[in-house]
Amino acid sequence: MKILTTVKKVVDVELNIHVENGAILDKGLQYVINAWDENAVEAAVQLKESHKADTTLVSLGSGDNTDIIRKCYAMGIDDAIQIDDPALANADSPTFARVLQKVYEAGDYDLVITGKQAQDTDAGQAGIMLAEFLNIPCVSNVIKIEVTDDSHIQVSRLGDAGTEILDVTLPAVITVSDGINEPRLPAMRGIMMAKKKKINVMDLAGLGTSFEDVGGTAPASEIVEFMPTEKRKGGQKFEGDPAEVTAKVVDLLVNEAKVL
Amino acid sequence: MSPLFMTLLLVVGLGIFARTMYQRIHLLMALEPADRFNRIKDRLKNMVIIALGQKRLVGRKKERASGIMHALIFWGFCVLLIRSITLYGEGYVHGFQLPLLGESSILGYLYIALKDIMEGVVLIMVIWAFYRRLVVKPPRLHNTWEAYLVLGMIGVLMISDLLYDGARFNLVAAYGNPGDLHYFNNPAFGQEFIWTPVTVLAGNVISGFSATGMERVMGLMFWIHIITQLTFLNFLPLGKHFHVITSLPNVFLKSLDYPHDKIKLLDLEDESVWEEETLGVNHLYQLNWKQGLDLYTCTECGRCKEVCPTYVTDKPLNLHDFNDTLKAELYANADNLILRAKLAKTLTGDAEADAKIKEKIAVFKPEKALVGEVIALDTLWACTTCRACEQVCPVTIEHVPRIIAMRQGQTLMQGEYPQELNTAFKGLERNGNPWGIGYDKRADWAEGLDVQLMADHPEAEYLLWVGCAGSFDDRTQKVTKALVKILKAANVDFAILGTEEKCTGDFARRAGNEMMYQMMATENIEVLNGYNVKKIIAACPHCLNTLRHDYPQMGGHYEVIHHSDFINRLIADGRIRVKKSLAGTLTYHDPCYLGRYNEIYDAPRSVLNTLSSQGLNELPRHGTESFCCGAGGGRMWMEETIGTRINVERSREMVGEKADTVAVGCPFCLTMIEDGMKELNKDEEIRTRDIAELVAEQLA
């Protein structure tokens, strides 16, 4: 079985994000691997360990993603491709899905595993669109993958009503939720050994396509402006006679907060 | 007596002994090197105080009785060693005496008197030891046949020598000395009998024999004594009584300055170490010879487990079993280890030739994996690195560095470690703190407190090292703020690093993650040296210990002061004034990394005594014998799922002492004890406070 997984490098949301004039300030930012993609990588590596799958990783974007790719190598991924093209800096989900389609078509994959969404945009579209473009099955929000045979898997997904269990015919795209596994922290030895592994870096032309081909020049959506989230204000504390305090709170809820 | 028989006994006895010792030493030499032959004077001093002086046996109040017993047996043996030479001499020369110790000198008389008393004393001690093992049965003791056999042999040695001399006395006094036996009779000092009451008593016990019978008894006792002694000597290296031989060298070769062997600074850049699994202790042969000698020396006295927070709370770590298992494994693989070391010595540095040698070496890998099979994972990861075991070990065995080195192997090479650590490691890697909170929020606690940053005030006299807990943990932030209040009240010129500070890497290092530690240390040292920092105040003993003892290995040299020490100076110098009005009873919990690792016991107590008019109530386990809170050695970031909880055990002790306020000097202890009190539903009654909080409360 050949598995393709995707990883995206995202801004570390643990940090305060500063926005100025509608744009994110680069000051003090740091970038990390998208957490759900880490689950995807872990899922792929687990399949590799249990079913001798071949695992390939692809990372899209502009700029160097070597650090996160090395980490995935250390986790156990076999091969990695990085599509590094400045044109992709602000590309939208359909564009990314088209690039992934090209990567998929260049290989001979049975299964694509992606994170269910990225922590930065929370769009959750690329994986699903990829399946649509390829016209293959897609299951989102997956928390369990079991291999039935060479051309079938059974997956569990978290649906609105509970856990759904589905038989899926391969090839297919699976987007995983964090409930699927606890991504391993690679052994230090793995990290050191991964330093030597080769990463296949190419731009869109190297992939045999162009920004226009993947729809980048006519995006379906564009980022217009970033706005900072409002900071939560501290609550108010009332002390005194319970009856009086209750009356006061009710009054505030009715007249000030206007929620009653 | 009989030179031929004596020669035969000596040749056989010493021959076998020499062979065993050669094997034991040869095995040690096959292990990794350790540099322990410097500073001979300091080493001799340790040997005199700890080994000859039996400091850790007689020095501990709790164990004083049995300590004195052991010390008297030991000292008795030392005295009798000289006597033994005389007896071996007697085998060849009738009436043999050592120069200066014959009847012509008062020294000779003094010696026989001392020997006489010591034989009686040792005999009584042996009887007591039997009684202790058979009737009292202290739980720490490992009651084995070996222990009884050795006690029995010691008893036989004493009795046979006393009866030998007793028979000699009887022959001289009652039968006119038929065999022209030698005995002291110097007109100036009197007859030998006057000086040796115990022997006279022994003589009286066997006074019923005829002259011939008495001669036979004397000869029999003589040979029993000699044969028992040689048997005893040969028995020693086979079991736990090897310590009789190895304790003195083991103490002599112990670590100096820092309480145990410092964690080795590993060269992580060298690619070959990753390929050949040479980081940490993954295999038996990666132990160094001193660690091997530690294993030889373990007496299985059980003091270590009795004070071990993990053993007491039913975790699988039992240090004397740990040592015993490793020792057995060492012996079982002795031949392979020696052959392996021989081959390793032939490595030339030439890649091609070495590849062949390495292939041969690979054959000598032990059958069982050191960690996982010989030592269970749960055992290895239970340790809190509190050092209580090392502090009480009479023969100065260093358990903790060995455990950390084995953890290094697991974390760096095998990737086998408690997975809960992943969150903390990841947090460290990304944001420089085990909580994983955004690094840019590190100085948020200081908002509105007018605390200067090093970046704005690089000439500050002191750097206040806030630490991760002090920066990110809500509870500990209060400690940091209290400390800032004190420093400001005393007009101390200080600044913080703010977002430039990172975790010191303490827990990562003690969890074996040397790589993460070095990442943290490198960046911190770069920042600290960049500001030319000289003096650091730290409220966290783990930070303090790492900054003080670990960072010099990487080029960071600072004077690091614990806040309790600093506050103590401020009070002594009159720079702050405190009210002595702290209400209720006050007790203090010694943090391991402050006390046992850095010997800071007095400063916190001195500060606390200025706050409370009632003074400080000591806990049963305090000072050097303080009981760990359970959070050291990376345990703060691991689940505690086996046995009972260490922090609850400690909190229960505090509840038992009816303390109103428990003072601590470490953020981990603060969390653990406060949680323990909550668990026991005592958090309303008993306040757990850092020393700084109590001082800030009482500022005049």
HADDOCK unambig.tbl for C-alpha pairs under 7 A between the chains (distance, minus, plus):
assign (segid A and resid 14 and name CA) (segid B and resid 437 and name CA) 5.95 0.50 0.50
assign (segid A and resid 14 and name CA) (segid B and resid 438 and name CA) 4.59 0.50 0.50
assign (segid A and resid 15 and name CA) (segid B and resid 438 and name CA) 4.37 0.50 0.50
assign (segid A and resid 15 and name CA) (segid B and resid 439 and name CA) 6.85 0.50 0.50
assign (segid A and resid 15 and name CA) (segid B and resid 440 and name CA) 6.18 0.50 0.50
assign (segid A and resid 16 and name CA) (segid B and resid 440 and name CA) 6.93 0.50 0.50
assign (segid A and resid 185 and name CA) (segid B and resid 422 and name CA) 6.04 0.50 0.50
assign (segid A and resid 186 and name CA) (segid B and resid 415 and name CA) 6.87 0.50 0.50
assign (segid A and resid 187 and name CA) (segid B and resid 411 and name CA) 6.53 0.50 0.50
assign (segid A and resid 187 and name CA) (segid B and resid 412 and name CA) 5.86 0.50 0.50
assign (segid A and resid 187 and name CA) (segid B and resid 413 and name CA) 6.45 0.50 0.50
assign (segid A and resid 187 and name CA) (segid B and resid 414 and name CA) 6.53 0.50 0.50
assign (segid A and resid 187 and name CA) (segid B and resid 415 and name CA) 4.26 0.50 0.50
assign (segid A and resid 188 and name CA) (segid B and resid 412 and name CA) 4.73 0.50 0.50
assign (segid A and resid 188 and name CA) (segid B and resid 413 and name CA) 6.55 0.50 0.50
assign (segid A and resid 189 and name CA) (segid B and resid 274 and name CA) 5.82 0.50 0.50
assign (segid A and resid 189 and name CA) (segid B and resid 412 and name CA) 5.66 0.50 0.50
assign (segid A and resid 189 and name CA) (segid B and resid 413 and name CA) 5.17 0.50 0.50
